[in-house]
Amino acid sequence: MSVLLALAAAGLAGCGLYMILSRHVVRMVLGLSLLGTAVNLMLFQAGRVRTAQPPLIREGAVRLGESADPVPQALVLTAIVIGFALTVILAALALRAFRGEGTLRSDELRAARALGDPLAPEPGRDR
C-alpha cells in the first residue's frame, strides 16, 4: 500500500509540475492544486497509515505504545485548508485577469509583459 501511495504522490507531483510550467493561467492554478495534493499524500504516508490504535496513553502506562502519529494528520488537515484557500484566491485572480485582459495566456497579459521589460512600450502606444 505504501508503494502505491508513493507512486500516486509521485505521479501527482509530476503532473502538477508539468501543469505549472504551462503558459495558461488556469492550468497553473490546477497544477498548484495537484502539487499540494501530492505533498499531502507524502505527509499522510509519513504518519504510518496502517496503524489502527489511536494515539492515547493507557491508564497506568508511562509512555505511548505503537500508534498512529497525530502530527502528520494535523499537518495534512491544515495543508488541505490552506491549499483550498490558495486555490480559491488564485481562481479569483485568474477570473479578474480574464475580465480585464480577455485572455488567460500568461504571455498575452499586458501586466506580465510590463514586469518582464519595464522599458517596453504597451501595445498600441508609442513612446
Backbone as XML, in Angstrom:
<?xml version="1.0"?>
<chain id="A" units="angstrom">
  <residue number="1" name="MET">
    <atom name="N" x="0.811" y="-1.198" z="0.000"/>
    <atom name="CA" x="0.000" y="0.000" z="0.000"/>
    <atom name="C" x="0.854" y="1.262" z="0.000"/>
  </residue>
  <residue number="2" name="SER">
    <atom name="N" x="1.984" y="1.217" z="0.735"/>
    <atom name="CA" x="2.827" y="2.405" z="0.797"/>
    <atom name="C" x="3.511" y="2.677" z="-0.550"/>
  </residue>
  <residue number="3" name="VAL">
    <atom name="N" x="3.829" y="1.610" z="-1.293"/>
    <atom name="CA" x="4.430" y="1.798" z="-2.616"/>
    <atom name="C" x="3.404" y="2.429" z="-3.564"/>
  </residue>
  <residue number="4" name="LEU">
    <atom name="N" x="2.157" y="1.995" z="-3.453"/>
    <atom name="CA" x="1.090" y="2.556" z="-4.279"/>
    <atom name="C" x="0.865" y="4.026" z="-3.964"/>
  </residue>
  <residue number="5" name="LEU">
    <atom name="N" x="0.879" y="4.387" z="-2.666"/>
    <atom name="CA" x="0.732" y="5.795" z="-2.285"/>
    <atom name="C" x="1.928" y="6.630" z="-2.757"/>
  </residue>
  <residue number="6" name="ALA">
    <atom name="N" x="3.125" y="6.059" z="-2.681"/>
    <atom name="CA" x="4.310" y="6.777" z="-3.140"/>
    <atom name="C" x="4.251" y="7.012" z="-4.653"/>
  </residue>
  <residue number="7" name="LEU">
    <atom name="N" x="3.809" y="5.997" z="-5.398"/>
    <atom name="CA" x="3.673" y="6.169" z="-6.850"/>
    <atom name="C" x="2.581" y="7.185" z="-7.201"/>
  </residue>
  <residue number="8" name="ALA">
    <atom name="N" x="1.482" y="7.164" z="-6.448"/>
    <atom name="CA" x="0.414" y="8.142" z="-6.684"/>
    <atom name="C" x="0.898" y="9.551" z="-6.386"/>
  </residue>
  <residue number="9" name="ALA">
    <atom name="N" x="1.640" y="9.716" z="-5.284"/>
    <atom name="CA" x="2.171" y="11.039" z="-4.942"/>
    <atom name="C" x="3.176" y="11.512" z="-5.991"/>
  </residue>
  <residue number="10" name="ALA">
    <atom name="N" x="4.022" y="10.617" z="-6.469"/>
    <atom name="CA" x="4.994" y="10.985" z="-7.499"/>
    <atom name="C" x="4.299" y="11.344" z="-8.802"/>
  </residue>
  <residue number="11" name="GLY">
    <atom name="N" x="3.268" y="10.592" z="-9.179"/>
    <atom name="CA" x="2.515" y="10.899" z="-10.391"/>
    <atom name="C" x="1.803" y="12.240" z="-10.289"/>
  </residue>
  <residue number="12" name="LEU">
    <atom name="N" x="1.175" y="12.502" z="-9.146"/>
    <atom name="CA" x="0.507" y="13.793" z="-8.954"/>
    <atom name="C" x="1.509" y="14.946" z="-8.965"/>
  </residue>
  <residue number="13" name="ALA">
    <atom name="N" x="2.670" y="14.736" z="-8.352"/>
    <atom name="CA" x="3.689" y="15.786" z="-8.341"/>
    <atom name="C" x="4.207" y="16.059" z="-9.757"/>
  </residue>
  <residue number="14" name="GLY">
    <atom name="N" x="4.416" y="15.008" z="-10.524"/>
    <atom name="CA" x="4.878" y="15.189" z="-11.905"/>
    <atom name="C" x="3.849" y="15.908" z="-12.765"/>
  </residue>
  <residue number="15" name="CYS">
    <atom name="N" x="2.588" y="15.491" z="-12.653"/>
    <atom name="CA" x="1.521" y="16.156" z="-13.418"/>
    <atom name="C" x="1.363" y="17.609" z="-12.988"/>
  </residue>
  <residue number="16" name="GLY">
    <atom name="N" x="1.436" y="17.851" z="-11.674"/>
    <atom name="CA" x="1.324" y="19.221" z="-11.173"/>
    <atom name="C" x="2.454" y="20.106" z="-11.656"/>
  </residue>
  <residue number="17" name="LEU">
    <atom name="N" x="3.673" y="19.586" z="-11.637"/>
    <atom name="CA" x="4.820" y="20.360" z="-12.115"/>
    <atom name="C" x="4.710" y="20.648" z="-13.602"/>
  </residue>
  <residue number="18" name="TYR">
    <atom name="N" x="4.255" y="19.675" z="-14.372"/>
    <atom name="CA" x="4.067" y="19.876" z="-15.809"/>
    <atom name="C" x="3.023" y="20.968" z="-16.069"/>
  </residue>
  <residue number="19" name="MET">
    <atom name="N" x="1.946" y="20.951" z="-15.290"/>
    <atom name="CA" x="0.890" y="21.937" z="-15.488"/>
    <atom name="C" x="1.325" y="23.330" z="-15.035"/>
  </residue>
  <residue number="20" name="ILE">
    <atom name="N" x="2.165" y="23.422" z="-14.012"/>
    <atom name="CA" x="2.651" y="24.720" z="-13.549"/>
    <atom name="C" x="3.520" y="25.375" z="-14.619"/>
  </residue>
  <residue number="21" name="LEU">
    <atom name="N" x="4.242" y="24.583" z="-15.379"/>
    <atom name="CA" x="5.126" y="25.128" z="-16.415"/>
    <atom name="C" x="4.371" y="25.570" z="-17.669"/>
  </residue>
  <residue number="22" name="SER">
    <atom name="N" x="3.074" y="25.402" z="-17.696"/>
    <atom name="CA" x="2.254" y="25.816" z="-18.824"/>
    <atom name="C" x="2.140" y="27.340" z="-18.865"/>
  </residue>
  <residue number="23" name="ARG">
    <atom name="N" x="1.728" y="27.873" z="-20.007"/>
    <atom name="CA" x="1.537" y="29.321" z="-20.132"/>
    <atom name="C" x="0.094" y="29.739" z="-19.894"/>
  </residue>
  <residue number="24" name="HIS">
    <atom name="N" x="-0.771" y="28.797" z="-19.595"/>
    <atom name="CA" x="-2.179" y="29.088" z="-19.366"/>
    <atom name="C" x="-2.407" y="29.210" z="-17.861"/>
  </residue>
  <residue number="25" name="VAL">
    <atom name="N" x="-3.067" y="30.280" z="-17.435"/>
    <atom name="CA" x="-3.198" y="30.578" z="-16.015"/>
    <atom name="C" x="-4.034" y="29.529" z="-15.285"/>
  </residue>
  <residue number="26" name="VAL">
    <atom name="N" x="-5.110" y="29.045" z="-15.900"/>
    <atom name="CA" x="-5.948" y="28.042" z="-15.243"/>
    <atom name="C" x="-5.177" y="26.739" z="-15.041"/>
  </residue>
  <residue number="27" name="ARG">
    <atom name="N" x="-4.365" y="26.348" z="-16.008"/>
    <atom name="CA" x="-3.541" y="25.147" z="-15.838"/>
    <atom name="C" x="-2.536" y="25.330" z="-14.712"/>
  </residue>
  <residue number="28" name="MET">
    <atom name="N" x="-2.009" y="26.553" z="-14.569"/>
    <atom name="CA" x="-1.078" y="26.809" z="-13.466"/>
    <atom name="C" x="-1.761" y="26.644" z="-12.115"/>
  </residue>
  <residue number="29" name="VAL">
    <atom name="N" x="-2.979" y="27.164" z="-11.996"/>
    <atom name="CA" x="-3.732" y="27.046" z="-10.738"/>
    <atom name="C" x="-4.027" y="25.580" z="-10.429"/>
  </residue>
  <residue number="30" name="LEU">
    <atom name="N" x="-4.479" y="24.830" z="-11.438"/>
    <atom name="CA" x="-4.754" y="23.408" z="-11.225"/>
    <atom name="C" x="-3.481" y="22.625" z="-10.917"/>
  </residue>
  <residue number="31" name="GLY">
    <atom name="N" x="-2.360" y="23.021" z="-11.527"/>
    <atom name="CA" x="-1.081" y="22.369" z="-11.238"/>
    <atom name="C" x="-0.640" y="22.597" z="-9.802"/>
  </residue>
  <residue number="32" name="LEU">
    <atom name="N" x="-0.839" y="23.813" z="-9.296"/>
    <atom name="CA" x="-0.512" y="24.070" z="-7.899"/>
    <atom name="C" x="-1.393" y="23.250" z="-6.968"/>
  </residue>
  <residue number="33" name="SER">
    <atom name="N" x="-2.644" y="23.082" z="-7.327"/>
    <atom name="CA" x="-3.546" y="22.262" z="-6.532"/>
    <atom name="C" x="-3.106" y="20.795" z="-6.540"/>
  </residue>
  <residue number="34" name="LEU">
    <atom name="N" x="-2.712" y="20.285" z="-7.703"/>
    <atom name="CA" x="-2.212" y="18.908" z="-7.780"/>
    <atom name="C" x="-0.925" y="18.725" z="-6.991"/>
  </residue>
  <residue number="35" name="LEU">
    <atom name="N" x="-0.050" y="19.708" z="-7.053"/>
    <atom name="CA" x="1.202" y="19.625" z="-6.303"/>
    <atom name="C" x="0.936" y="19.622" z="-4.798"/>
  </residue>
  <residue number="36" name="GLY">
    <atom name="N" x="-0.028" y="20.419" z="-4.360"/>
    <atom name="CA" x="-0.406" y="20.418" z="-2.946"/>
    <atom name="C" x="-0.987" y="19.081" z="-2.520"/>
  </residue>
  <residue number="37" name="THR">
    <atom name="N" x="-1.777" y="18.463" z="-3.393"/>
    <atom name="CA" x="-2.333" y="17.144" z="-3.088"/>
    <atom name="C" x="-1.225" y="16.092" z="-2.982"/>
  </residue>
  <residue number="38" name="ALA">
    <atom name="N" x="-0.229" y="16.190" z="-3.833"/>
    <atom name="CA" x="0.902" y="15.250" z="-3.768"/>
    <atom name="C" x="1.665" y="15.405" z="-2.454"/>
  </residue>
  <residue number="39" name="VAL">
    <atom name="N" x="1.861" y="16.632" z="-2.018"/>
    <atom name="CA" x="2.550" y="16.864" z="-0.744"/>
    <atom name="C" x="1.710" y="16.324" z="0.413"/>
  </residue>
  <residue number="40" name="ASN">
    <atom name="N" x="0.388" y="16.509" z="0.332"/>
    <atom name="CA" x="-0.487" y="15.965" z="1.379"/>
    <atom name="C" x="-0.392" y="14.443" z="1.444"/>
  </residue>
  <residue number="41" name="LEU">
    <atom name="N" x="-0.347" y="13.781" z="0.296"/>
    <atom name="CA" x="-0.195" y="12.322" z="0.288"/>
    <atom name="C" x="1.138" y="11.887" z="0.899"/>
  </residue>
  <residue number="42" name="MET">
    <atom name="N" x="2.197" y="12.638" z="0.606"/>
    <atom name="CA" x="3.503" y="12.294" z="1.184"/>
    <atom name="C" x="3.501" y="12.484" z="2.698"/>
  </residue>
  <residue number="43" name="LEU">
    <atom name="N" x="2.885" y="13.569" z="3.172"/>
    <atom name="CA" x="2.792" y="13.774" z="4.615"/>
    <atom name="C" x="1.930" y="12.695" z="5.271"/>
  </residue>
  <residue number="44" name="PHE">
    <atom name="N" x="0.840" y="12.337" z="4.620"/>
    <atom name="CA" x="-0.041" y="11.307" z="5.145"/>
    <atom name="C" x="0.672" y="9.966" z="5.222"/>
  </residue>
  <residue number="45" name="GLN">
    <atom name="N" x="1.484" y="9.674" z="4.244"/>
    <atom name="CA" x="2.223" y="8.419" z="4.234"/>
    <atom name="C" x="3.300" y="8.405" z="5.322"/>
  </residue>
  <residue number="46" name="ALA">
    <atom name="N" x="3.833" y="9.566" z="5.644"/>
    <atom name="CA" x="4.847" y="9.635" z="6.699"/>
    <atom name="C" x="4.264" y="9.322" z="8.070"/>
  </residue>
  <residue number="47" name="GLY">
    <atom name="N" x="2.948" y="9.436" z="8.234"/>
    <atom name="CA" x="2.313" y="9.170" z="9.521"/>
    <atom name="C" x="1.866" y="7.743" z="9.721"/>
  </residue>
  <residue number="48" name="ARG">
    <atom name="N" x="2.362" y="6.796" z="8.965"/>
    <atom name="CA" x="2.028" y="5.380" z="9.086"/>
    <atom name="C" x="0.526" y="5.160" z="8.969"/>
  </residue>
  <residue number="49" name="VAL">
    <atom name="N" x="0.051" y="4.854" z="7.806"/>
    <atom name="CA" x="-1.367" y="4.734" z="7.514"/>
    <atom name="C" x="-1.986" y="3.496" z="8.145"/>
  </residue>
  <residue number="50" name="ARG">
    <atom name="N" x="-1.274" y="2.399" z="8.277"/>
    <atom name="CA" x="-1.866" y="1.104" z="8.635"/>
    <atom name="C" x="-2.162" y="0.924" z="10.119"/>
  </residue>
  <residue number="51" name="THR">
    <atom name="N" x="-1.696" y="1.768" z="10.994"/>
    <atom name="CA" x="-1.905" y="1.573" z="12.415"/>
    <atom name="C" x="-3.357" y="1.827" z="12.785"/>
  </residue>
  <residue number="52" name="ALA">
    <atom name="N" x="-3.946" y="0.922" z="13.584"/>
    <atom name="CA" x="-5.356" y="1.048" z="13.939"/>
    <atom name="C" x="-5.557" y="1.604" z="15.345"/>
  </residue>
  <residue number="53" name="GLN">
    <atom name="N" x="-4.520" y="1.641" z="16.167"/>
    <atom name="CA" x="-4.660" y="2.093" z="17.542"/>
    <atom name="C" x="-4.617" y="3.623" z="17.604"/>
  </residue>
  <residue number="54" name="PRO">
    <atom name="N" x="-5.526" y="4.257" z="18.341"/>
    <atom name="CA" x="-5.497" y="5.719" z="18.460"/>
    <atom name="C" x="-4.313" y="6.171" z="19.320"/>
  </residue>
  <residue number="55" name="PRO">
    <atom name="N" x="-3.866" y="7.403" z="19.153"/>
    <atom name="CA" x="-2.700" y="7.889" z="19.906"/>
    <atom name="C" x="-3.084" y="8.327" z="21.322"/>
  </residue>
  <residue number="56" name="LEU">
    <atom name="N" x="-3.484" y="7.386" z="22.159"/>
    <atom name="CA" x="-3.859" y="7.673" z="23.547"/>
    <atom name="C" x="-2.969" y="6.851" z="24.484"/>
  </residue>
  <residue number="57" name="ILE">
    <atom name="N" x="-2.573" y="7.457" z="25.604"/>
    <atom name="CA" x="-1.777" y="6.752" z="26.604"/>
    <atom name="C" x="-2.738" y="6.028" z="27.541"/>
  </residue>
  <residue number="58" name="ARG">
    <atom name="N" x="-2.559" y="4.734" z="27.693"/>
    <atom name="CA" x="-3.434" y="3.939" z="28.564"/>
    <atom name="C" x="-3.202" y="4.300" z="30.028"/>
  </residue>
  <residue number="59" name="GLU">
    <atom name="N" x="-4.210" y="4.049" z="30.841"/>
    <atom name="CA" x="-4.119" y="4.350" z="32.268"/>
    <atom name="C" x="-3.050" y="3.473" z="32.901"/>
  </residue>
  <residue number="60" name="GLY">
    <atom name="N" x="-2.150" y="4.111" z="33.612"/>
    <atom name="CA" x="-1.059" y="3.399" z="34.269"/>
    <atom name="C" x="0.181" y="3.260" z="33.408"/>
  </residue>
  <residue number="61" name="ALA">
    <atom name="N" x="0.097" y="3.584" z="32.141"/>
    <atom name="CA" x="1.264" y="3.484" z="31.258"/>
    <atom name="C" x="2.104" y="4.754" z="31.376"/>
  </residue>
  <residue number="62" name="VAL">
    <atom name="N" x="3.389" y="4.603" z="31.148"/>
    <atom name="CA" x="4.306" y="5.740" z="31.248"/>
    <atom name="C" x="4.466" y="6.433" z="29.901"/>
  </residue>
  <residue number="63" name="ARG">
    <atom name="N" x="4.426" y="5.675" z="28.845"/>
    <atom name="CA" x="4.627" y="6.255" z="27.517"/>
    <atom name="C" x="3.657" y="5.657" z="26.514"/>
  </residue>
  <residue number="64" name="LEU">
    <atom name="N" x="3.599" y="6.290" z="25.374"/>
    <atom name="CA" x="2.691" y="5.871" z="24.306"/>
    <atom name="C" x="3.254" y="4.639" z="23.606"/>
  </residue>
  <residue number="65" name="GLY">
    <atom name="N" x="2.397" y="3.673" z="23.379"/>
    <atom name="CA" x="2.814" y="2.461" z="22.681"/>
    <atom name="C" x="2.754" y="2.666" z="21.174"/>
  </residue>
  <residue number="66" name="GLU">
    <atom name="N" x="2.619" y="1.575" z="20.454"/>
    <atom name="CA" x="2.531" y="1.615" z="18.991"/>
    <atom name="C" x="1.196" y="2.243" z="18.583"/>
  </residue>
  <residue number="67" name="SER">
    <atom name="N" x="1.257" y="3.373" z="17.893"/>
    <atom name="CA" x="0.025" y="4.048" z="17.468"/>
    <atom name="C" x="0.303" y="4.967" z="16.293"/>
  </residue>
  <residue number="68" name="ALA">
    <atom name="N" x="-0.745" y="5.541" z="15.772"/>
    <atom name="CA" x="-0.615" y="6.494" z="14.660"/>
    <atom name="C" x="-0.053" y="7.808" z="15.181"/>
  </residue>
  <residue number="69" name="ASP">
    <atom name="N" x="0.782" y="8.442" z="14.388"/>
    <atom name="CA" x="1.366" y="9.728" z="14.750"/>
    <atom name="C" x="0.358" y="10.827" z="14.405"/>
  </residue>
  <residue number="70" name="PRO">
    <atom name="N" x="-0.100" y="11.614" z="15.375"/>
    <atom name="CA" x="-1.114" y="12.626" z="15.086"/>
    <atom name="C" x="-0.569" y="13.879" z="14.395"/>
  </residue>
  <residue number="71" name="VAL">
    <atom name="N" x="0.737" y="14.103" z="14.441"/>
    <atom name="CA" x="1.298" y="15.324" z="13.856"/>
    <atom name="C" x="1.141" y="15.365" z="12.335"/>
  </residue>
  <residue number="72" name="PRO">
    <atom name="N" x="1.490" y="14.306" z="11.583"/>
    <atom name="CA" x="1.255" y="14.369" z="10.130"/>
    <atom name="C" x="-0.223" y="14.516" z="9.771"/>
  </residue>
  <residue number="73" name="GLN">
    <atom name="N" x="-1.103" y="13.927" z="10.567"/>
    <atom name="CA" x="-2.531" y="14.073" z="10.302"/>
    <atom name="C" x="-2.967" y="15.524" z="10.475"/>
  </residue>
  <residue number="74" name="ALA">
    <atom name="N" x="-2.467" y="16.170" z="11.522"/>
    <atom name="CA" x="-2.800" y="17.582" z="11.733"/>
    <atom name="C" x="-2.190" y="18.459" z="10.641"/>
  </residue>
  <residue number="75" name="LEU">
    <atom name="N" x="-0.965" y="18.122" z="10.203"/>
    <atom name="CA" x="-0.331" y="18.881" z="9.123"/>
    <atom name="C" x="-1.105" y="18.741" z="7.819"/>
  </residue>
  <residue number="76" name="VAL">
    <atom name="N" x="-1.586" y="17.548" z="7.517"/>
    <atom name="CA" x="-2.353" y="17.326" z="6.291"/>
    <atom name="C" x="-3.660" y="18.092" z="6.349"/>
  </residue>
  <residue number="77" name="LEU">
    <atom name="N" x="-4.340" y="18.060" z="7.487"/>
    <atom name="CA" x="-5.595" y="18.791" z="7.615"/>
    <atom name="C" x="-5.370" y="20.289" z="7.421"/>
  </residue>
  <residue number="78" name="THR">
    <atom name="N" x="-4.324" y="20.830" z="8.026"/>
    <atom name="CA" x="-4.006" y="22.244" z="7.854"/>
    <atom name="C" x="-3.632" y="22.549" z="6.408"/>
  </residue>
  <residue number="79" name="ALA">
    <atom name="N" x="-2.865" y="21.667" z="5.789"/>
    <atom name="CA" x="-2.453" y="21.883" z="4.397"/>
    <atom name="C" x="-3.643" y="21.829" z="3.446"/>
  </residue>
  <residue number="80" name="ILE">
    <atom name="N" x="-4.630" y="20.999" z="3.731"/>
    <atom name="CA" x="-5.826" y="20.940" z="2.889"/>
    <atom name="C" x="-6.572" y="22.267" z="2.938"/>
  </residue>
  <residue number="81" name="VAL">
    <atom name="N" x="-6.735" y="22.828" z="4.136"/>
    <atom name="CA" x="-7.439" y="24.102" z="4.280"/>
    <atom name="C" x="-6.676" y="25.231" z="3.603"/>
  </residue>
  <residue number="82" name="ILE">
    <atom name="N" x="-5.383" y="25.292" z="3.813"/>
    <atom name="CA" x="-4.571" y="26.345" z="3.199"/>
    <atom name="C" x="-4.541" y="26.183" z="1.680"/>
  </residue>
  <residue number="83" name="GLY">
    <atom name="N" x="-4.425" y="24.956" z="1.197"/>
    <atom name="CA" x="-4.420" y="24.712" z="-0.243"/>
    <atom name="C" x="-5.735" y="25.110" z="-0.899"/>
  </residue>
  <residue number="84" name="PHE">
    <atom name="N" x="-6.854" y="24.826" z="-0.227"/>
    <atom name="CA" x="-8.149" y="25.224" z="-0.775"/>
    <atom name="C" x="-8.269" y="26.742" z="-0.824"/>
  </residue>
  <residue number="85" name="ALA">
    <atom name="N" x="-7.843" y="27.424" z="0.236"/>
    <atom name="CA" x="-7.895" y="28.887" z="0.252"/>
    <atom name="C" x="-7.004" y="29.481" z="-0.842"/>
  </residue>
  <residue number="86" name="LEU">
    <atom name="N" x="-5.819" y="28.923" z="-1.031"/>
    <atom name="CA" x="-4.917" y="29.398" z="-2.081"/>
    <atom name="C" x="-5.518" y="29.187" z="-3.465"/>
  </residue>
  <residue number="87" name="THR">
    <atom name="N" x="-6.154" y="28.034" z="-3.674"/>
    <atom name="CA" x="-6.784" y="27.746" z="-4.965"/>
    <atom name="C" x="-7.919" y="28.720" z="-5.249"/>
  </residue>
  <residue number="88" name="VAL">
    <atom name="N" x="-8.726" y="29.029" z="-4.246"/>
    <atom name="CA" x="-9.837" y="29.968" z="-4.431"/>
    <atom name="C" x="-9.317" y="31.366" z="-4.742"/>
  </residue>
  <residue number="89" name="ILE">
    <atom name="N" x="-8.289" y="31.817" z="-4.044"/>
    <atom name="CA" x="-7.730" y="33.149" z="-4.301"/>
    <atom name="C" x="-7.111" y="33.221" z="-5.690"/>
  </residue>
  <residue number="90" name="LEU">
    <atom name="N" x="-6.372" y="32.177" z="-6.086"/>
    <atom name="CA" x="-5.777" y="32.172" z="-7.425"/>
    <atom name="C" x="-6.832" y="32.092" z="-8.523"/>
  </residue>
  <residue number="91" name="ALA">
    <atom name="N" x="-7.919" y="31.360" z="-8.276"/>
    <atom name="CA" x="-9.014" y="31.306" z="-9.255"/>
    <atom name="C" x="-9.682" y="32.672" z="-9.388"/>
  </residue>
  <residue number="92" name="ALA">
    <atom name="N" x="-9.844" y="33.391" z="-8.274"/>
    <atom name="CA" x="-10.414" y="34.741" z="-8.334"/>
    <atom name="C" x="-9.488" y="35.693" z="-9.093"/>
  </residue>
  <residue number="93" name="LEU">
    <atom name="N" x="-8.184" y="35.557" z="-8.893"/>
    <atom name="CA" x="-7.234" y="36.387" z="-9.639"/>
    <atom name="C" x="-7.248" y="36.049" z="-11.129"/>
  </residue>
  <residue number="94" name="ALA">
    <atom name="N" x="-7.379" y="34.771" z="-11.453"/>
    <atom name="CA" x="-7.457" y="34.371" z="-12.861"/>
    <atom name="C" x="-8.728" y="34.920" z="-13.502"/>
  </residue>
  <residue number="95" name="LEU">
    <atom name="N" x="-9.841" y="34.882" z="-12.779"/>
    <atom name="CA" x="-11.087" y="35.439" z="-13.299"/>
    <atom name="C" x="-10.966" y="36.931" z="-13.515"/>
  </residue>
  <residue number="96" name="ARG">
    <atom name="N" x="-10.324" y="37.624" z="-12.593"/>
    <atom name="CA" x="-10.125" y="39.078" z="-12.734"/>
    <atom name="C" x="-9.207" y="39.382" z="-13.920"/>
  </residue>
  <residue number="97" name="ALA">
    <atom name="N" x="-8.183" y="38.582" z="-14.108"/>
    <atom name="CA" x="-7.291" y="38.779" z="-15.250"/>
    <atom name="C" x="-8.033" y="38.544" z="-16.561"/>
  </residue>
  <residue number="98" name="PHE">
    <atom name="N" x="-8.905" y="37.535" z="-16.588"/>
    <atom name="CA" x="-9.666" y="37.262" z="-17.809"/>
    <atom name="C" x="-10.641" y="38.392" z="-18.114"/>
  </residue>
  <residue number="99" name="ARG">
    <atom name="N" x="-11.299" y="38.906" z="-17.084"/>
    <atom name="CA" x="-12.241" y="40.006" z="-17.305"/>
    <atom name="C" x="-11.528" y="41.283" z="-17.735"/>
  </residue>
  <residue number="100" name="GLY">
    <atom name="N" x="-10.344" y="41.518" z="-17.226"/>
    <atom name="CA" x="-9.614" y="42.731" z="-17.565"/>
    <atom name="C" x="-8.875" y="42.660" z="-18.889"/>
  </residue>
  <residue number="101" name="GLU">
    <atom name="N" x="-8.331" y="41.502" z="-19.202"/>
    <atom name="CA" x="-7.480" y="41.352" z="-20.380"/>
    <atom name="C" x="-8.153" y="40.602" z="-21.523"/>
  </residue>
  <residue number="102" name="GLY">
    <atom name="N" x="-9.116" y="39.762" z="-21.221"/>
    <atom name="CA" x="-9.787" y="38.986" z="-22.258"/>
    <atom name="C" x="-9.048" y="37.719" z="-22.641"/>
  </residue>
  <residue number="103" name="THR">
    <atom name="N" x="-7.996" y="37.364" z="-21.913"/>
    <atom name="CA" x="-7.232" y="36.157" z="-22.199"/>
    <atom name="C" x="-6.689" y="35.574" z="-20.894"/>
  </residue>
  <residue number="104" name="LEU">
    <atom name="N" x="-6.363" y="34.301" z="-20.925"/>
    <atom name="CA" x="-5.747" y="33.663" z="-19.767"/>
    <atom name="C" x="-4.354" y="33.122" z="-20.072"/>
  </residue>
  <residue number="105" name="ARG">
    <atom name="N" x="-3.826" y="33.446" z="-21.221"/>
    <atom name="CA" x="-2.454" y="33.053" z="-21.554"/>
    <atom name="C" x="-1.497" y="34.067" z="-20.938"/>
  </residue>
  <residue number="106" name="SER">
    <atom name="N" x="-0.527" y="33.570" z="-20.189"/>
    <atom name="CA" x="0.362" y="34.463" z="-19.448"/>
    <atom name="C" x="1.250" y="35.301" z="-20.365"/>
  </residue>
  <residue number="107" name="ASP">
    <atom name="N" x="1.566" y="34.808" z="-21.551"/>
    <atom name="CA" x="2.408" y="35.586" z="-22.448"/>
    <atom name="C" x="1.635" y="36.697" z="-23.162"/>
  </residue>
  <residue number="108" name="GLU">
    <atom name="N" x="0.303" y="36.684" z="-23.083"/>
    <atom name="CA" x="-0.502" y="37.722" z="-23.706"/>
    <atom name="C" x="-1.013" y="38.763" z="-22.719"/>
  </residue>
  <residue number="109" name="LEU">
    <atom name="N" x="-0.747" y="38.582" z="-21.433"/>
    <atom name="CA" x="-1.204" y="39.537" z="-20.430"/>
    <atom name="C" x="-0.290" y="40.764" z="-20.437"/>
  </residue>
  <residue number="110" name="ARG">
    <atom name="N" x="-0.891" y="41.942" z="-20.472"/>
    <atom name="CA" x="-0.100" y="43.171" z="-20.504"/>
    <atom name="C" x="0.696" y="43.359" z="-19.226"/>
  </residue>
  <residue number="111" name="ALA">
    <atom name="N" x="0.115" y="43.053" z="-18.091"/>
    <atom name="CA" x="0.817" y="43.227" z="-16.821"/>
    <atom name="C" x="2.043" y="42.322" z="-16.741"/>
  </residue>
  <residue number="112" name="ALA">
    <atom name="N" x="1.953" y="41.125" z="-17.295"/>
    <atom name="CA" x="3.097" y="40.216" z="-17.298"/>
    <atom name="C" x="4.203" y="40.729" z="-18.212"/>
  </residue>
  <residue number="113" name="ARG">
    <atom name="N" x="3.832" y="41.324" z="-19.352"/>
    <atom name="CA" x="4.841" y="41.911" z="-20.240"/>
    <atom name="C" x="5.530" y="43.084" z="-19.575"/>
  </residue>
  <residue number="114" name="ALA">
    <atom name="N" x="4.779" y="43.897" z="-18.856"/>
    <atom name="CA" x="5.371" y="45.059" z="-18.197"/>
    <atom name="C" x="6.357" y="44.625" z="-17.116"/>
  </residue>
  <residue number="115" name="LEU">
    <atom name="N" x="6.109" y="43.508" z="-16.457"/>
    <atom name="CA" x="7.042" y="43.025" z="-15.452"/>
    <atom name="C" x="8.311" y="42.476" z="-16.082"/>
  </residue>
  <residue number="116" name="GLY">
    <atom name="N" x="8.200" y="41.907" z="-17.271"/>
    <atom name="CA" x="9.365" y="41.330" z="-17.936"/>
    <atom name="C" x="10.355" y="42.377" z="-18.413"/>
  </residue>
  <residue number="117" name="ASP">
    <atom name="N" x="9.882" y="43.456" z="-19.002"/>
    <atom name="CA" x="10.742" y="44.513" z="-19.514"/>
    <atom name="C" x="10.112" y="45.857" z="-19.147"/>
  </residue>
  <residue number="118" name="PRO">
    <atom name="N" x="10.630" y="46.529" z="-18.122"/>
    <atom name="CA" x="9.988" y="47.762" z="-17.673"/>
    <atom name="C" x="10.057" y="48.893" z="-18.698"/>
  </residue>
  <residue number="119" name="LEU">
    <atom name="N" x="10.959" y="48.826" z="-19.663"/>
    <atom name="CA" x="11.074" y="49.899" z="-20.652"/>
    <atom name="C" x="10.293" y="49.619" z="-21.929"/>
  </residue>
  <residue number="120" name="ALA">
    <atom name="N" x="9.681" y="48.435" z="-22.027"/>
    <atom name="CA" x="8.933" y="48.077" z="-23.232"/>
    <atom name="C" x="7.622" y="48.848" z="-23.278"/>
  </residue>
  <residue number="121" name="PRO">
    <atom name="N" x="7.281" y="49.409" z="-24.432"/>
    <atom name="CA" x="6.008" y="50.130" z="-24.529"/>
    <atom name="C" x="4.833" y="49.161" z="-24.551"/>
  </residue>
  <residue number="122" name="GLU">
    <atom name="N" x="3.687" y="49.648" z="-24.097"/>
    <atom name="CA" x="2.484" y="48.829" z="-24.136"/>
    <atom name="C" x="2.019" y="48.730" z="-25.584"/>
  </residue>
  <residue number="123" name="PRO">
    <atom name="N" x="1.362" y="47.639" z="-25.931"/>
    <atom name="CA" x="0.873" y="47.521" z="-27.314"/>
    <atom name="C" x="-0.124" y="48.612" z="-27.627"/>
  </residue>
  <residue number="124" name="GLY">
    <atom name="N" x="0.031" y="49.216" z="-28.797"/>
    <atom name="CA" x="-0.878" y="50.271" z="-29.234"/>
    <atom name="C" x="-0.460" y="51.651" z="-28.770"/>
  </residue>
  <residue number="125" name="ARG">
    <atom name="N" x="0.632" y="51.760" z="-28.023"/>
    <atom name="CA" x="1.119" y="53.067" z="-27.556"/>
    <atom name="C" x="2.496" y="53.338" z="-28.137"/>
  </residue>
  <residue number="126" name="ASP">
    <atom name="N" x="2.717" y="54.564" z="-28.526"/>
    <atom name="CA" x="4.038" y="54.975" z="-28.981"/>
    <atom name="C" x="4.742" y="55.676" z="-27.830"/>
  </residue>
  <residue number="127" name="ARG">
    <atom name="N" x="6.066" y="55.675" z="-27.901"/>
    <atom name="CA" x="6.835" y="56.337" z="-26.836"/>
    <atom name="C" x="6.824" y="57.817" z="-26.994"/>
  </residue>
</chain>
